């Protein structure tokens, strides 16, 4: 994320920032920053209708580019398009949009955005600092593959993005049909490799994990080796395969130079949900141990292990977590970013205060992205959990009233 201008304090004062989101990760971070009651300024297009000259004939319409400042009422995130839709009333004098008229701003990558808030809190500022640090979003590419099916996903600091799904009908490996099988398999591998070359940037990722059940991952890895060897032999010349095409040839050279970053691990399935299973693999964790996604996976696993072995030291749900915090017992707080986007301002302030006080009291507060599998799993478990410094057996068995915000 490119930070152009900032004027705010983490102590709760008013202020603004101007940024340019450069990746889908940045767009997700801005989605978490913008809430109802903020002002957002960005360029947009508005359809303008004009009467035909002389007042005769059909009216003419055209799209006009305007810069609008809207008072935000609703914020929506489009994960597939990596964009945000901000709906609110226009507060800018404009010949094309009346004051107070509703307008929806579409915010995406490489578009300048200004965000104004009445109060910036410590969570907002920390999120902004993280987004502005390129090292904080070390990506991992995960290719889940089995015969005839592959899913390619990029795991970043805040989002897991599905980039490609490749499917190929595979004939049986019997008798004469085996020739058709080999041809289908080569086509499948060619298409999978093309997706990898198109979407995986080795200047950004820490490793490319090829995972799946059975032996298809090893078969695909041998295909990659053969294509890299062909590229070296042909020195990037014509020939078949991925190496014979300009952009793909350059991408294949990058893959060949970074083959040490390719890691093969087992996964029970080639469907998208296996990403968390892949990140839990010890060999993957060793490569990506300092990434946010891997930290979340480890913390959630530690919580579940503690819940199973010592339930008096692992709580979940707002009532038990806040009660444990009042006793200064929280060692590690796990909370989803969805709770920190709560439309109830009082609820959000209380969650933010909890995060601040846990960090300030020597504990660790981890904010889980709901765009990661671990964040979604924590969300299903009320969205907040904690491991404790010491056991609280009486509190573990207590029936507590719901928390009122």
LINUR-V580554 format. One record per backbone hydrogen bond with DSSP energy under -0.5 kcal/mol. CO is the residue of the C=O (numbers start at 0). NH is the residue of the N-H. E is the energy in kcal/mol with one decimal. If there is no record, write none. Layout:
BEGIN
co->(CO;CO)
nh->(NH;NH)
e->(E;E)
END
This chain:
BEGIN
co->(0;1;1;4;6;8;12;14;15;16;17;17;18;19;20;22;23;24;25;26;27;28;29;29;34;37;38;39;40;41;43;45;45;47;49;51;52;59;61;61;63;65;65;67;67;68;69;69;70;71;73;75;76;77;77;82;83;83;84;84;85;86;86;87;88;89;96;97;100;102;102;104;104;106;107;110;112;113;114;115;116;119;120;121;122;123;124;125;126;127;128;129;131;132;133;134;138;138;139;140;140;141;141;142;142;143;145;147;148;149;150;150;151;151;152;152;153;153;154;157;158;158;159;160;160;163;165;168;171;173;174;175;175;176;177;178;179;180;181;182;183;184;185;186;187;188;189;190;191;192;193;194;195;198;199;200;200;203;206;206;207;207;208;208;209;210;211;212;214;215;216;217;218;219;220;221;222;223;224;225;226;227;228;229;230;230;233;240;241;244;245;246;247;248;249;250;251;252;253;254;255;257;258;260;262;262;264;270;271;272;273;274;275;276;277;280;280;281;282;283;283;284;287;290;291;292;293;294;295;296;297;298;299;300;301;302;303;304;305;309;310;311;312;314;316;317;318;319;320;321;322;323;323;324;328;330;331;332;332;333;334;335;335;337;338;342;343;344;345;346;347;348;349;350;351;352;353;354;355;356;357;358;363;363;364;365;365;367;368;368;370;371;372;373;374;375;376;377;377;378;380;382;383;384;385;386;386;391;392;394;397;402)
nh->(2;3;19;17;15;11;119;116;6;114;3;4;112;1;109;26;27;28;29;30;31;32;32;33;37;71;115;69;113;67;65;47;63;61;59;54;55;49;47;63;45;43;67;41;69;90;39;71;88;36;86;84;78;81;82;77;85;106;75;86;104;72;73;102;70;99;93;100;89;87;104;85;106;83;110;20;18;40;16;38;14;11;124;125;126;127;128;129;130;131;132;132;133;135;136;137;205;206;154;142;208;143;152;144;210;150;148;167;145;165;143;152;162;163;141;154;155;160;139;370;155;160;161;153;162;151;149;170;173;176;177;178;179;180;181;182;183;184;185;186;187;188;189;190;191;192;193;194;195;196;197;198;199;200;201;203;204;138;140;208;209;262;142;210;264;144;266;215;218;219;220;221;222;223;224;225;226;227;228;229;230;231;232;233;234;235;236;243;244;248;249;250;251;252;253;254;255;256;257;257;258;260;261;207;209;264;211;273;274;275;277;278;279;280;280;283;284;285;286;286;287;288;290;294;295;296;297;298;299;300;301;302;303;304;305;306;307;308;309;312;313;391;387;385;320;321;322;323;324;325;326;326;328;327;388;363;386;334;365;384;367;338;339;340;341;344;347;348;349;350;351;352;353;354;355;356;357;358;359;360;362;361;332;365;366;334;367;336;371;374;159;375;376;377;378;379;380;380;382;381;383;335;316;333;314;330;331;395;396;397;399;404)
e->(-0.7;-0.7;-2.3;-2.7;-1.7;-0.8;-2.0;-2.7;-2.9;-2.4;-2.3;-1.7;-2.7;-2.3;-3.9;-1.6;-2.0;-2.0;-2.2;-2.1;-1.6;-1.0;-0.6;-2.3;-2.1;-2.9;-2.9;-2.7;-2.4;-2.2;-3.1;-0.5;-2.9;-2.3;-3.4;-2.3;-1.0;-4.3;-3.3;-0.6;-2.5;-3.4;-0.6;-2.0;-0.5;-3.4;-2.2;-0.8;-1.3;-2.4;-2.8;-2.6;-0.8;-1.1;-1.6;-3.1;-0.5;-3.2;-2.4;-0.6;-3.1;-3.0;-2.0;-2.4;-2.5;-3.0;-0.5;-1.9;-2.8;-1.9;-0.5;-2.7;-0.7;-2.9;-0.9;-0.7;-2.5;-2.4;-1.8;-2.2;-2.1;-1.1;-2.1;-2.4;-2.3;-2.2;-2.5;-2.3;-2.3;-1.9;-0.5;-1.1;-0.7;-1.7;-1.3;-0.8;-2.9;-0.5;-3.4;-0.5;-3.2;-0.7;-2.6;-0.6;-3.0;-2.5;-2.0;-2.1;-2.8;-2.7;-3.0;-0.5;-2.8;-1.5;-3.2;-0.5;-0.7;-2.7;-2.1;-0.5;-3.1;-0.6;-0.5;-2.6;-0.6;-2.8;-2.0;-0.5;-1.3;-1.7;-1.7;-1.3;-0.7;-1.9;-2.4;-1.9;-2.3;-2.7;-2.2;-2.1;-2.5;-2.8;-2.5;-2.2;-2.4;-2.8;-2.0;-1.8;-2.1;-2.8;-1.7;-2.0;-2.5;-0.6;-0.7;-2.0;-2.0;-0.7;-2.1;-0.6;-0.6;-2.7;-3.6;-0.6;-2.0;-3.0;-1.0;-0.7;-2.0;-2.8;-2.1;-2.0;-1.7;-2.4;-2.3;-2.4;-2.3;-2.5;-2.4;-2.3;-2.1;-2.1;-2.3;-2.8;-1.1;-1.5;-1.3;-1.1;-1.4;-3.4;-1.9;-2.2;-2.7;-2.0;-1.9;-2.1;-2.8;-2.3;-0.9;-0.6;-0.9;-2.3;-1.6;-2.0;-3.1;-0.5;-1.0;-1.9;-1.6;-0.6;-2.1;-2.5;-1.3;-0.5;-1.4;-0.6;-2.7;-2.1;-0.8;-0.7;-2.1;-0.6;-2.1;-2.0;-2.3;-2.1;-2.4;-2.4;-2.5;-2.4;-2.7;-2.0;-2.4;-2.4;-2.3;-2.8;-1.8;-2.2;-3.3;-2.6;-1.1;-2.5;-2.4;-2.7;-2.3;-2.8;-1.9;-2.3;-2.1;-2.0;-0.8;-0.6;-2.1;-2.3;-3.3;-2.0;-2.1;-0.5;-3.2;-2.5;-3.1;-1.0;-0.8;-1.0;-1.3;-0.8;-2.5;-2.5;-1.8;-2.3;-2.8;-2.4;-2.1;-2.2;-2.6;-2.8;-2.3;-2.2;-2.8;-1.5;-2.3;-1.2;-3.2;-0.6;-0.5;-2.4;-0.7;-2.6;-1.7;-0.5;-1.3;-2.1;-2.2;-2.3;-2.1;-1.6;-0.7;-0.7;-2.3;-0.9;-0.6;-2.2;-2.2;-3.1;-2.2;-2.4;-2.0;-2.2;-1.4;-0.9;-0.7;-0.5)
END
